[in-house]
Amino acid sequence: MSQNNPPSSISMTDALRETLVIILAGGRGERLKQLTDAIAKPAVPFGGKFRIIDFALSNCVNSGLRRVGVLTQYNMHVLAQHVQAGWGTLRAEFGEFIQVWPAQQKKGSTDWYQGTADAVFQNLDLIVAQKPKYVIVLGGDHIYRQDYRTMLRDHINKGADVSVSCITASKEEAKAFGVMGVDGDDRIVDFVEKPANPPTLPGDPNSSLVSMGIYVFNTDVLVKQLTDDAETDASSHDFGKDLIPNMVPTLDVFAHRFSDSCVYSEGSKEAYWRDVGELDSYWSANMDLTAVTPTLDLYDRKWPIWTYHAQLPGAKFVFDDDERRGMAVDSVVSSGCVVSGSTVRRSLLFSGVRIHSYCNIEDSVLLNGAAVGRRCVLKKVIVAEGCEVPPGTVVGVNPEEDARYFHRTKGGVTLITDEDLAKLPKP
C-alpha cells in the first residue's frame, strides 16, 4: 500500500479546470436486441425526448466540467450526430469541448478496443495532450444524476490515487456487478468482478458495495497503470476485471458513496441509478417517469437534463365521443404526438408518435415516430423507433401467442419491430 498523500490545497475551481472526462460510449448493447441494431447503446432514446448519453453529459456540464471526450466504436453515426448537434456549443478558445473520439487503428495496432481499459489506453496521446491533473472515466449508458464535483472533492481530500463511485445493493444483486470490500474508512481492500460470494459491508452481512463504472484517477497513476496493463498478455484490458483489482494491493484506492453525490429529486431519499442495458430495465426506467411523483424527476430544474431535439408542435389529443376519445392518463406524451380517439394509460410516448382511433395502449413505451393503426391493443410493450403497427394488432394479451412472433423478455415485456410484424399472419 502506498503512503496516503496529504489533502491538496487546490481549489475546486482549479480542480475542475484540471480535470478531463472520458465517456465510454462504444459498447454494442446487444441485450437491447433490435434497439441497437443501427445505433450505439448510449444513443438509444430515453424518457420521451432524450438519449441515454444525455444524462452523463448533463452531469458533466452541470458539475462545471468542460473538457469531455466521448469514445465511440460501434454504430457511432447517430451518436456522433447527436453530440455534435446538441453538445457542440462550448467555447474552444477557452479550452472547453465535448468531442467524439472515434476508435481508430493507429500505427502498430491492428485491433479495435479490446476492453474498457484498452479503449482509454488507445487514446492516451489525446489525454496527455490536454495535460489534466485528474481524469474521470465513466460510462455513457446509465440513467442517473450525479454532481461529479462532490466525488472529485472526496478524491482530493482523501489523497486517493483512484476513487470508485459505488451504490449499495443486496448481496444477491451484487453478483452481477463489480463488488468492493472496504474497511471502516471506505478504503477498498478487495475488488472482484461478478463474484459468486460477494464481499459485504462492514457490520452488514446482507449488503455489498457495487461499482457504478465511474472512476476518478490521478492522471500520472492512470497513465502508468494503463501502460502496464497493455503490456500484460493475460489481461482482458478491462477496468473492473483487471485494472482496479491490480491497483488495490499497492495504491490508495477508495470507494465513493453515490448517496453523497447523487442529485436527489425534491422529497426523494433514493439515490436513483439505473443500468438500462437490457429490455426489462430499459422499460422499467422509462415507466418510472410516468409515476405521479417520479424518483427521477426530470421536471426538476435545479439539475436539468439537456439534449438536442427537433422543433415539433405540441402534443395533440382529438375526438371526444364516448367510443372515440383521445386521452392519456398517468403518461408522458412528447412533442409532435397525436392521439386520435384512443386511450393511453401509464405509458410513455416519444416524439412524433401517432395513435389512430379505437386503440387501447397500456404500460407501454413507444419510441420516436412510431405509428399505431386503428383498433390495436398494446400492453406492456416497447414499440421500436419508426415502427408501424398494422390496424387490429393485439400484443400483450396472450403471452404464448406473442412469443411466436416477437421477442418477449423474462419480465413479460414484448418488443415490437417492423421485422417482427411482417411475420404476423395476413388478415
Residue pairs with C-beta under 8 A, 6 or more apart in sequence:
1 249
1 250
1 251
1 252
2 161
2 250
2 251
2 252
4 158
4 159
4 252
5 159
5 252
6 159
7 156
7 157
7 158
7 159
8 156
8 159
10 18
10 133
10 156
12 149
12 152
12 153
15 133
15 134
15 152
15 153
15 156
16 63
16 64
16 65
16 66
16 149
16 152
17 95
18 132
18 133
18 134
19 65
19 67
19 132
19 133
19 134
19 135
19 136
19 152
20 67
20 68
20 69
20 127
20 130
20 132
20 134
20 135
20 136
20 219
21 60
21 65
21 67
21 68
21 69
21 135
21 136
21 137
21 138
21 148
22 68
22 69
22 71
22 120
22 123
22 127
22 135
22 136
22 137
22 138
23 42
23 53
23 56
23 57
23 60
23 68
23 69
23 70
23 71
23 138
23 139
23 140
24 71
24 116
24 119
24 120
24 137
24 138
24 139
24 140
24 213
25 40
25 41
25 42
25 53
25 70
25 71
25 72
25 79
25 139
25 140
25 141
26 40
26 71
26 72
26 73
26 74
26 76
26 103
26 113
26 119
27 40
27 41
27 42
27 73
27 74
27 141
28 36
28 40
28 41
28 74
28 75
29 35
29 36
29 40
29 41
29 44
29 141
29 277
30 36
31 277
31 278
31 279
32 41
32 44
32 277
32 278
32 279
32 282
33 279
33 407
33 415
34 384
34 407
34 415
34 417
34 419
35 44
35 279
35 282
35 367
35 382
35 384
35 385
35 415
36 44
36 75
38 75
38 78
39 75
39 77
39 78
39 79
40 72
40 73
40 74
40 75
40 76
40 78
40 79
41 52
41 140
41 141
41 277
42 51
42 52
42 53
42 56
42 79
42 140
42 141
43 51
43 52
43 53
43 75
43 78
43 79
43 82
44 51
44 52
44 276
44 282
45 51
45 350
45 367
45 368
45 385
46 52
46 54
46 55
46 143
46 276
46 282
46 285
46 286
47 286
47 289
47 298
47 305
47 332
47 348
48 289
48 332
48 333
48 334
48 348
48 349
48 350
48 351
49 307
49 309
49 334
49 335
49 350
49 351
50 305
50 307
51 79
51 82
51 307
52 140
52 141
52 142
52 143
52 276
53 70
53 79
53 82
53 83
53 140
53 141
54 86
54 305
54 306
54 307
55 142
55 143
55 144
55 145
55 305
56 138
56 139
56 140
56 142
57 68
57 83
57 87
57 98
57 140
57 306
58 145
58 303
58 304
58 305
58 306
59 144
59 145
59 146
59 147
59 148
60 66
60 68
60 98
60 148
61 306
62 147
62 263
62 303
62 304
63 146
63 147
63 148
63 149
64 149
65 136
65 148
66 90
66 94
66 95
66 96
66 97
67 95
67 96
67 97
67 130
67 132
68 97
68 98
68 99
69 99
69 101
69 123
69 126
69 127
70 79
70 83
70 98
70 99
70 100
70 101
70 140
71 101
71 103
71 113
71 119
71 120
71 123
72 79
72 80
72 100
72 101
72 102
72 103
73 102
73 103
73 112
73 113
73 119
76 100
76 102
79 100
80 100
80 102
82 308
83 98
83 99
83 100
84 100
85 308
86 306
86 307
86 308
86 309
87 98
87 306
87 308
88 98
90 96
90 97
90 98
101 123
101 126
103 112
103 113
103 119
103 122
104 122
105 111
105 112
106 122
109 122
113 119
113 122
114 236
114 237
115 236
115 237
115 238
115 239
115 241
115 242
116 137
116 213
116 237
116 238
116 239
116 240
117 226
117 229
117 235
117 237
117 238
117 239
117 242
117 243
118 230
118 237
118 238
120 127
120 137
120 222
120 226
121 226
121 227
121 229
121 230
121 237
124 223
124 226
124 227
127 135
127 219
127 222
127 223
128 219
128 223
132 219
133 218
133 219
134 152
134 155
134 156
134 216
134 217
134 218
134 219
135 216
135 217
135 219
135 222
136 148
136 151
136 152
136 214
136 215
136 216
136 217
137 214
137 215
137 217
137 222
137 239
138 213
138 214
138 215
139 213
139 214
141 275
141 276
141 277
142 212
142 213
142 273
142 274
142 275
142 276
143 272
143 273
143 274
143 276
143 285
143 296
144 212
144 258
144 262
144 272
144 273
144 274
144 296
145 262
145 263
145 272
145 296
145 303
145 305
146 165
146 214
146 258
146 261
146 262
146 263
147 261
147 262
147 263
147 303
148 261
149 261
150 260
150 261
151 163
151 165
151 214
151 216
151 256
151 260
151 261
152 216
154 163
154 254
154 256
154 260
154 261
155 163
155 216
155 254
155 256
158 252
158 254
159 252
160 216
160 218
160 252
160 253
160 254
161 217
161 218
161 221
161 247
161 251
161 252
161 253
162 215
162 216
162 217
162 218
162 221
162 222
162 244
162 247
162 251
162 252
162 253
162 254
163 215
163 216
163 253
163 254
163 255
163 256
164 180
164 188
164 191
164 211
164 212
164 214
164 215
164 244
164 253
164 254
164 255
164 256
165 211
165 212
165 214
165 215
165 256
165 258
165 261
166 180
166 209
166 210
166 211
166 212
166 255
166 256
166 257
166 258
167 209
167 210
167 212
167 258
167 259
167 271
167 273
168 201
168 207
168 208
168 209
168 210
168 257
168 259
169 177
169 207
169 208
169 209
169 210
170 206
170 207
170 208
171 198
171 200
171 205
171 206
171 207
171 208
173 210
174 195
174 198
174 208
174 210
175 194
175 195
175 196
175 198
176 194
177 194
177 210
177 211
178 191
178 192
178 193
178 194
178 210
178 211
178 213
178 240
178 241
178 244
179 191
179 192
179 193
179 194
179 195
179 198
179 199
179 208
179 209
179 210
179 211
180 188
180 190
180 191
180 199
180 208
180 209
180 210
180 211
180 255
181 188
181 189
181 190
181 191
181 192
181 199
181 200
181 209
182 188
182 189
182 201
182 202
182 209
182 255
183 189
183 202
184 202
185 254
186 254
186 255
186 256
186 257
187 252
187 253
187 254
187 255
188 244
188 248
188 253
188 254
188 255
189 248
190 199
190 248
191 211
191 240
191 244
191 245
191 248
191 253
192 198
192 199
192 245
193 238
193 240
193 241
193 245
198 208
198 210
199 208
200 206
200 207
200 208
201 207
201 208
201 209
209 255
211 240
211 244
212 258
212 273
213 239
213 240
215 239
215 244
216 256
221 247
221 251
225 243
225 246
225 247
226 243
229 235
229 237
229 242
229 243
229 246
230 237
232 242
235 242
236 242
244 253
247 253
258 271
258 273
259 271
262 271
262 272
262 273
263 302
263 303
264 270
264 271
264 272
265 272
265 294
265 295
265 296
265 297
265 300
266 297
266 300
267 293
268 293
268 295
268 297
270 295
272 295
272 296
274 281
274 284
274 285
274 288
275 281
276 282
276 285
278 409
279 382
279 407
279 409
279 411
279 413
279 415
280 409
280 410
280 411
280 413
282 365
282 382
283 365
283 380
283 382
283 409
283 411
283 413
284 411
285 296
286 348
286 365
287 346
287 348
287 363
287 365
288 294
288 295
288 296
289 296
289 298
289 332
289 348
290 330
290 331
290 332
290 346
290 347
290 348
291 330
292 330
298 305
309 335
309 351
310 336
310 351
312 335
312 336
312 351
312 352
313 335
313 336
314 335
315 333
315 334
315 335
315 336
315 337
315 338
315 339
315 349
316 326
316 337
316 338
316 339
317 326
317 327
317 328
317 338
317 339
318 326
318 338
318 339
318 340
318 341
319 325
319 326
319 340
319 341
319 357
320 326
321 341
323 358
324 341
324 357
324 358
325 341
325 343
326 339
326 340
326 341
326 342
327 339
327 342
327 343
327 344
328 339
328 343
328 344
328 345
328 347
328 349
329 343
329 344
329 345
329 346
330 345
330 346
331 344
331 345
331 346
331 347
331 348
331 349
332 347
332 348
332 349
333 339
333 344
333 349
333 353
334 349
334 350
334 351
334 352
334 353
335 351
335 352
336 351
336 352
336 353
337 349
337 351
337 352
337 353
337 354
337 355
338 353
338 354
338 355
339 349
339 355
340 354
340 355
340 356
340 357
341 356
341 357
341 358
342 355
342 356
342 357
342 358
342 359
342 360
342 361
342 372
343 359
343 360
343 361
344 355
344 361
344 362
345 361
345 362
345 363
346 362
346 363
347 361
347 362
347 363
347 364
347 365
347 366
348 364
348 365
348 366
349 355
349 366
350 365
350 366
350 367
350 368
350 369
350 370
350 385
351 368
351 369
352 368
352 369
353 366
353 367
353 368
353 369
353 370
353 371
353 372
354 370
354 371
354 372
355 361
355 366
355 371
355 372
356 371
356 372
356 373
356 374
356 391
357 374
357 375
358 374
358 375
359 372
359 374
359 375
359 376
359 377
359 378
360 376
360 377
360 378
360 379
361 372
361 376
361 378
361 379
362 378
362 379
362 380
362 396
363 379
363 380
363 396
364 378
364 379
364 380
364 381
364 382
364 383
364 396
365 381
365 382
365 383
366 372
366 382
366 383
367 382
367 383
367 384
367 385
367 386
367 387
368 385
368 386
369 385
369 386
370 383
370 384
370 385
370 386
370 387
370 388
370 389
371 387
371 388
371 389
372 378
372 383
372 389
372 393
373 388
373 389
373 390
373 391
373 392
373 393
374 391
374 392
375 391
375 392
376 389
376 390
376 391
376 392
376 393
376 394
377 393
377 394
377 395
377 396
377 397
378 389
378 393
378 394
378 395
378 396
378 416
379 395
379 396
379 397
380 396
380 412
380 413
380 414
381 395
381 396
381 413
381 414
381 415
381 416
382 413
382 414
382 415
382 416
383 389
383 416
384 415
384 416
384 417
384 418
386 418
387 416
387 417
387 418
387 421
388 418
388 421
389 416
389 421
390 421
390 424
392 427
393 421
393 424
395 402
395 406
395 414
395 416
396 402
396 414
399 408
399 412
402 408
402 414
405 420
405 421
405 423
405 424
406 414
406 415
406 416
406 417
406 420
407 414
407 415
407 420
408 414
408 415
409 415
